[in-house]
Amino acid sequence: MKKLYPLLILLFIVFITSSCIEDDDFTVPVTSEVVLDAPVGTVDIQKIINQYENTFAGRQPIPITFLENAGYIEGYVISSDEAGNFFKELVIQNQAENPTVGVNVKIDVAPLFTRLEFGRRVYIKLDGLTLSEANGVYALGFGTELNGIQAARFDDYIIRDEETVTIVPKELSLSDVSSLHENQWVRLSNVQFADDELGNSFASELGDTFDGDRKLKTCEEFFIDPIIYQTSTFADFKAVKIPNGSGSVNAIVSRDFKDEFFVLNSNSPEDFDFDPAIRCEFQVIQCGIADGPGEIVLLEETFDSEIKNRPTTPAGWTNFIESGTTSWKNYLNEETNNPGTRVTNFGSKDESSIAWLITPQLNFDSQTGEVLNFISSNSFPDGSVLAVLFSDNWDGTSAGVGAATWNPLADTTVIPNTASSNVFISSGNISLECLAGTGAIAFKYIASESDASGRDGAFNGTYELDDVKITSD
């Protein structure tokens, strides 16, 4: 019997050694894979969104809690928590290409990318889940608080298909972004970070408490509001510098925490395709801000003598429709009982609306210290744009508007899209001291009602304008 001891000891050593070998295989585990058809009762995400939106026939929807045997929704994963910019949430859209809707699924599990990677098709069981909105976007979770699906219920609620597909981003310009694109993977082209953002990190500057908000601008039009590119301060790349240059970025369209404006969320810095050597520059006019208006009034227009709901045509002004059917018209502000002029393409069904209101021409060599001031307001701007421009080579005719060179007055403050409706703000005292020769100032409205419905997603806002004044020393 003693002769067996060495053999037993040897076998014991071999067993212990083999048990201590490290396994560095981090491949995605097989969890509830479906290799056959979708589960019975699977519906498109769009169906449950329509159900939610129609809950109260146009009034503010209320959360929907699904009963037993409610079925499943099918979607494609477009978020990834691998770099830490998402946490305990999964964003899915209803199609790999040209999606119409998406939803944020709250899951009390981290990380998720090891099982639910980008492009993975998944099925989410609806039984007991509540559909509502979290920070302004559609979301699924438990209860009105939208609590996450617990780890113990993960396999029961989330079925991971064997298919991983290529997600084709929806091509948009920055001005196209609307609620119709929330929770969807998009590509914004011809964009760059604002000048005052250059040199900043994604989310590790002073003041970046929970997120780093960086202004991303379009190269298409100077006065188009920037969109916020948002990065979590817990992201692995928070200290990485934002890219210089210009180009495109792939991201998920979402809303900020208070649901006040649109934001873009990417999975990593690799979602940027910027050329660092190319940066778009606008030919702007920037004379600075004056201390105040001058004593001599060169032009003053309050639109008080105009007829309500008729095209605005003060003496010497040009009201020109470049595209569509919309023009600047006179109106009466019922809250203040004050007349003014406004422009909107709401209900026009115009795919493109461009409307100009141009001041009389002035000779800027005849005096010094010229200052421009006006007030502007909006009503549901919906992505439309009010640009303030100057030209010194316009011939003074409607036919010549398109042939002239119009440059932005960069120091102008125009009512932002995020401002409250019907609140007038001042343009500031815009110095025109650096202008020379004869020229005119234009208020150019740019909008679209491409969905032809006058509803969400159409860039059919309203801008109001009043008290336009140009003074000099």
C-alpha positions, 0 to 999 in steps of 0.5 A: 500500500505504501507504493501507491502514495507517490502515485497518488501525490503525483495525480494530486499535483497534476490536478491542482496545476491544471485547476490553476491555469488562467482562462483569458477567453473573454469571448461573448458568452452564449446567453439565450441565443435564438437560432430559429424564428422570433418569439411568438407575439413579437411586434415592431417597436413602432407599434408600442410607441404608437400605442403610447402616443395614442393613449390620450388622443393628442394630449400628454401620454401616460405610462403604459404597463404591459400585461402578461403575454404581451409579447416581445419587441425586436430591435438592434443594439446601437449603444455600448457601455464598453467605454463607459459612456452608457450605464445600465441602459440599452438603446435599440432601434427597430431596423438596422437601416432607416429606422423609424423609432428606438427605445431605451431599455433600463437594465440593472446589469453592467457591463452589457457589451459582453452579451449585447454588443453593437449590432446584435439583434435582441428580443425584449419581453414586454410582460410587466414592463412600463413604457414611458419617457425618461429625460424626454426619450422613450424608455422601458423599465419596471414601474413608473420610475422605470427601474431596470430589469434585474440580473436574476430576470435578465435571461427571462426578459432579454433574448439574444439572437445569433445575428449581428448586423451592420448598423447603417447610420441615418445620414442627417445634417445638424439642422435636420435633427428632431424628435423623429430621430431620438434613440436612433443611430445617425451620422451628422456630416459637415460639422465641427466643434465650436471655436471656444471648445477647441482644446477641451477634453470630452468630459474632464474640465472644470464644471463637468459634474455629471456630463461634459457638454460640448457645442457641435456646429454645422458648417452649413449656416452660421446662425444654426444653433449648435447641438450638444455632444454629451459625454459622461464623466465616468467614460473611459475617454473623458480626458481625451481631447475633442477632435480638431478639424471637421467631418462627421460623427456617428451618435445616438440622438437623445435629450438632456437630463431636463429634456430641454434640448437635443444631445448626441451620445457616442459609444467612443471617440472612434465614432468621429471621422474628422480631418484635423487639417480642414476646418470650415470658416465662415466669412463673417462681419464682426465689428464688435459690441458698442457701448450703446446706440448713437444719438442720430437715428438713421433707420427706425421701424416698429411695424406699427403702421402695417396692416395685420396679417398682410405682407410686411412692406414698410417704405424702402424695405424688401419682402422677398420669398426665395423659396416656398410660399411663406413671407414676413407678415404683420401681426399683433402680439396679443399679450403685449398689444404691440404690433410687429412682424413675424414669419412661419411656414407652419401648415404650408407644406413647403419642403423649403421655405426661405423668406427675406426681410431687408432694410433700405440701403444705407451709405456707411461712409456718410457717418461714423459709429453706426449701431444696430439693435432689434428684438426677436422672439420665437414660437415653437422654432422647431429647428427653423433659423433666423439669420442676420446678414449684411451685403454691400453688393446687393442691387436693391431688387428682389431679383438681385437678392440671390446674386448678392454676397450676404455675410453673417453679422457675427456679433448678433444675438438672435433668440435661440431655439431653446428660449421660451415661446413669445419672450423677446430678447435684445440683439445687443448693440451691434457695432457696424463701424467697420462697414463701408460703402452702401449696403443693407441688412437682411433678416433671413428665415430658413425652414422646412415642413418636409413631413407636410403635416405641421407636426413633430419633426417639421422645421416649421417654427415662427420668428417674431421681429420688432423695433429695428433701429440703426443709429450713429454718432 
